[in-house]
């Protein structure tokens, strides 16, 4: 039987702090070589695009695939398929929207836990959507935040974000009129804009005194949210997957410019396992493109928490088993 978990059944079940814990507990599996994680497979078509990614976690006993597609003028839909690794049974089909937002925020939370900052901090936020919300909430679970400053191009959106997050998190969030005003002088910066341009929206020249930059907005090779200086000035650049070096346009540019030598590259798993040292001072840049291993960790937890809850819909297996060495009558392969 396959559990069908829609977003209504999932909302409120996993808090962001627990999501950070889940990712931090999963990353040692990667460091130990117990996981397989695919790059993103991207197909563009006339009215949109499709992305597919996959991960297997031998230590957890699951594998998962996420597919998400965008249709121009309509938006994006996400679905996660969770399988039992021992026999390949499809255990659950999950709405992937909440998983995507949570795991993106949680990945930054894991990085923030490893980059210590003494005293209260101020935070700069670029973007006012769901991921900008989870970024600030995640950072607030790690650091004592004195105030945050948010910019997005639409004034009404940044004002609504500031009002909502101030009330939710208990510290002032100020809307400001430019990206530079949001990030200059902040100890922590999170870029979660949905801007899709070849020209970066965040410039390293604005980051003097910044200790941690979390760049999570752009994940495509043709775009860049952070300029080369954001990586060149960093003492350490952390990625959630080495695939990011080929998938994200801003990282590709930094590598091509010679600003990102291997000597200052690290993965989030290496950071968690302390296989690389965090510099005692200076900028640490974390670039996240998202991985199916992150999706898997959350999907498995949702499944374990919800599979036996009253009201959860279960359907017959959506993937029938073909025994090894046998072929169905009339099968063409």
C-alpha positions in Angstrom: 0.0 0.0 0.0 1.2 3.5 -0.9 0.5 6.4 1.5 -0.6 9.6 -0.2 0.5 12.6 1.8 -0.9 15.9 0.7 0.2 19.3 2.0 -2.7 19.6 4.3 -1.7 16.5 6.2 1.9 17.6 6.3 1.6 21.2 7.5 2.8 21.8 11.0 4.1 18.2 11.5 7.8 19.0 11.3 9.1 22.2 12.8 12.1 23.9 11.2 14.4 23.2 14.1 13.6 19.4 13.7 14.2 19.7 10.0 17.7 21.1 10.8 18.3 18.2 13.2 17.2 15.7 10.5 19.6 17.0 7.9 22.4 17.2 10.4 21.8 13.6 11.3 21.7 12.5 7.7 24.8 14.2 6.4 27.2 11.8 8.2 25.7 9.0 6.1 26.9 10.9 3.0 30.4 11.4 4.6 30.6 7.7 5.3 29.8 6.8 1.7 26.4 5.3 2.5 24.5 7.5 0.0 24.1 8.0 -3.7 23.0 11.4 -4.9 22.3 12.3 -8.5 22.8 15.6 -10.2 19.6 17.4 -11.4 18.3 16.2 -14.7 16.7 19.3 -16.4 14.5 19.3 -19.5 13.2 22.5 -21.0 10.2 22.5 -23.2 8.1 25.2 -24.9 5.8 26.0 -22.0 8.2 25.3 -19.1 10.7 22.9 -17.6 11.1 19.7 -15.6 13.7 18.8 -13.1 14.3 15.3 -11.6 16.7 14.2 -8.9 17.3 11.0 -6.9 19.1 9.9 -3.8 19.5 6.6 -1.9 20.5 6.3 1.8 21.6 2.8 2.8 21.9 3.8 6.5 18.3 5.1 6.6 16.9 2.3 4.4 15.1 4.5 1.9 15.6 6.0 -1.6 13.6 8.9 -3.0 13.0 10.7 -6.3 11.8 14.3 -6.6 10.3 15.8 -9.7 9.2 19.4 -10.1 8.0 21.2 -13.1 7.2 24.8 -13.9 4.6 25.8 -16.4 4.8 29.4 -17.7 2.1 31.5 -16.2 0.9 28.8 -13.9 3.7 28.1 -11.4 5.6 25.1 -10.0 4.5 21.7 -8.7 6.6 19.3 -6.7 6.2 15.6 -5.9 8.4 13.3 -3.9 8.3 9.5 -4.3 9.7 7.6 -1.3 10.8 3.9 -1.7 11.9 1.2 0.7 15.5 0.5 -0.3 15.5 -3.3 0.5 12.8 -4.3 -2.0 12.0 -1.1 -3.9 8.4 -0.8 -2.7 6.8 2.6 -3.3 5.9 3.6 0.3 4.6 7.1 -0.2 3.8 9.9 -2.6 4.2 13.3 -1.0 3.5 16.8 -2.0 7.0 18.2 -2.3 6.4 22.0 -1.9 6.7 22.1 1.9 9.6 19.6 1.8 11.5 21.9 -0.6 11.0 25.0 1.5 11.9 23.3 4.8 15.0 21.5 3.5 16.3 24.7 1.9 16.0 26.6 5.2 17.3 23.6 7.2 20.4 23.3 5.1 21.3 26.9 5.9 20.6 26.2 9.5 23.1 23.3 9.5 25.7 25.6 8.0 24.9 28.3 10.6 25.4 25.9 13.5 28.9 25.4 12.3 29.8 29.1 11.9 29.9 30.5 15.3 29.2 34.2 15.9 29.5 35.8 19.3 26.7 38.0 20.5 23.5 39.3 18.8 23.6 39.6 15.0 21.8 41.5 12.3 20.6 39.7 9.2 20.1 40.8 5.7 17.5 39.0 3.5 17.1 39.3 -0.2 13.7 37.9 -1.3 10.2 37.8 0.3 8.8 34.4 -0.7 8.5 31.1 1.1 12.2 30.3 1.0 13.1 33.8 2.3 10.7 33.0 5.2 12.3 29.7 6.1 15.8 31.2 5.7 15.1 33.8 8.4 13.3 31.4 10.7 16.2 28.9 10.4 18.8 31.5 11.1 16.8 32.7 14.1 16.8 29.1 15.5 20.7 29.3 15.6 21.6 32.9 16.3 20.3 35.6 18.7 19.0 38.1 16.1 18.8 41.7 17.0 17.1 42.8 13.8 16.7 41.8 10.2 16.4 43.9 7.0 14.6 42.7 3.9 14.6 43.8 0.3 12.5 42.5 -2.6 11.7 44.6 -5.7 8.0 44.8 -4.9 7.4 47.2 -2.0 4.2 45.7 -0.9 5.8 42.2 -0.7 8.7 43.3 1.4 6.4 45.3 3.7 4.1 42.2 4.1 7.2 40.0 4.8 8.5 42.4 7.4 5.2 42.6 9.3 4.6 38.8 9.2 8.2 37.8 10.2 8.4 40.5 13.0 5.3 39.1 14.5 6.3 35.5 14.1 9.9 35.7 15.3 9.7 38.4 17.9 12.4 40.8 16.6 12.1 43.8 14.2 12.3 43.1 10.5 12.7 46.2 8.5 11.7 46.6 4.8 14.4 48.6 2.9 14.5 50.0 -0.6 17.6 48.3 -2.1 19.6 45.1 -1.9 22.6 47.0 -0.7 20.7 48.5 2.2 19.5 45.1 3.2 22.9 43.5 3.4 25.6 46.1 4.0 26.9 45.9 7.6 25.1 42.6 8.4 26.9 39.7 10.1 24.6 37.2 8.3 23.1 37.5 4.9 20.6 35.1 3.1 19.9 35.5 -0.6 16.7 33.8 -1.5 15.4 35.8 -4.4 13.6 34.3 -7.3 15.4 36.7 -9.7 16.3 35.0 -13.0 19.0 37.2 -14.5 22.5 36.8 -15.7 23.6 39.8 -13.6 24.0 39.1 -9.9 21.7 40.8 -7.4 24.3 40.5 -4.6 27.7 42.0 -4.6 30.6 41.0 -2.5 31.6 44.7 -2.1 28.6 45.1 0.2 29.6 42.2 2.5 32.4 43.8 4.6 32.1 42.3 8.1 29.8 39.6 7.0 30.5 36.2 8.7 28.0 34.0 6.9 26.4 34.3 3.5 23.7 31.7 2.6 23.0 31.9 -1.2 20.0 29.7 -2.0 18.1 31.5 -4.7 19.6 30.6 -8.0 20.2 27.0 -8.9 20.6 27.2 -12.7 23.7 27.4 -14.8 22.5 30.4 -16.9 21.8 32.7 -13.9 23.8 34.1 -11.0 22.5 35.6 -7.7 25.9 36.3 -6.1 28.9 37.9 -7.9 32.4 36.4 -8.1 33.6 38.5 -5.2 31.1 36.8 -2.8 33.1 33.6 -3.4 36.6 35.1 -4.0 36.5 37.0 -0.7 35.3 34.0 1.3 37.8 32.1 3.5 35.7 28.9 2.9 33.0 28.1 0.4 30.6 25.3 1.4 28.2 23.6 -1.0 25.5 21.1 -0.2 26.6 19.0 -3.2 29.6 19.0 -5.4 27.1 18.9 -8.3 26.5 22.6 -7.4 29.8 23.5 -8.9 28.4 22.6 -12.3 24.7 23.5 -11.7 24.8 27.0 -10.3 25.8 29.8 -12.6 27.4 31.9 -9.9 29.7 29.0 -8.8 30.6 28.3 -12.4 31.7 31.9 -12.9 33.7 31.9 -9.7 35.5 28.7 -10.7 36.2 30.1 -14.2 37.6 33.3 -12.7 40.0 31.4 -10.5 38.2 32.7 -7.3 37.2 29.3 -6.1 40.2 26.9 -5.9 39.6 23.4 -4.6 41.6 24.3 -1.5 38.8 26.4 -0.1 35.9 24.2 -1.2 34.0 22.0 1.2 30.7 20.1 1.3 28.1 20.5 4.0 28.7 16.8 5.0 32.4 17.5 5.5 31.5 20.5 7.6 29.2 18.4 9.8 31.8 15.7 10.2 34.5 18.2 11.0 36.6 17.0 8.1 37.3 20.7 7.3 37.9 23.4 9.7 35.8 26.6 9.8 38.0 29.6 9.7 38.0 31.5 13.0 37.3 34.8 11.2 36.3 36.1 7.8 33.5 35.3 5.4 32.1 31.8 5.0 29.8 31.4 1.9 27.3 28.6 1.7 25.8 27.9 -1.7 22.8 25.6 -1.7 21.3 24.1 -4.8 19.3 21.4 -2.9 19.7 17.7 -3.1 17.4 14.7 -3.1 19.1 13.4 0.0 17.7 16.4 1.8 14.3 15.7 0.4 14.6 12.0 1.4 15.4 12.8 5.0 12.2 14.9 5.4 10.0 12.6 3.3 11.0 9.6 5.4 10.2 11.5 8.6 6.8 12.6 7.3 6.0 9.0 6.2 7.1 7.6 9.6 5.0 10.1 11.5 1.9 10.1 9.3 1.5 6.6 7.8 -0.7 5.3 10.6 -2.5 8.5 11.4 -6.3 8.3 10.9 -7.5 10.0 7.7 -4.3 9.3 5.7 -5.2 7.9 2.3 -3.5 4.7 1.2 -3.8 3.3 -2.3 -2.8 0.1 -3.9 0.8 0.0 -5.1 1.3 2.3 -8.0 4.4 0.3 -9.2 3.8 -3.5 -9.7 6.7 -5.8 -9.2 8.3 -7.6 -12.2 10.2 -10.5 -10.8 13.9 -10.8 -11.8 14.3 -12.9 -14.9 10.6 -12.9 -15.8 8.6 -11.0 -18.4 4.9 -10.3 -18.5 2.9 -11.7 -21.4 2.9 -9.2 -24.2 5.6 -7.1 -22.6 7.8 -5.2 -25.0 10.3 -4.2 -22.3 
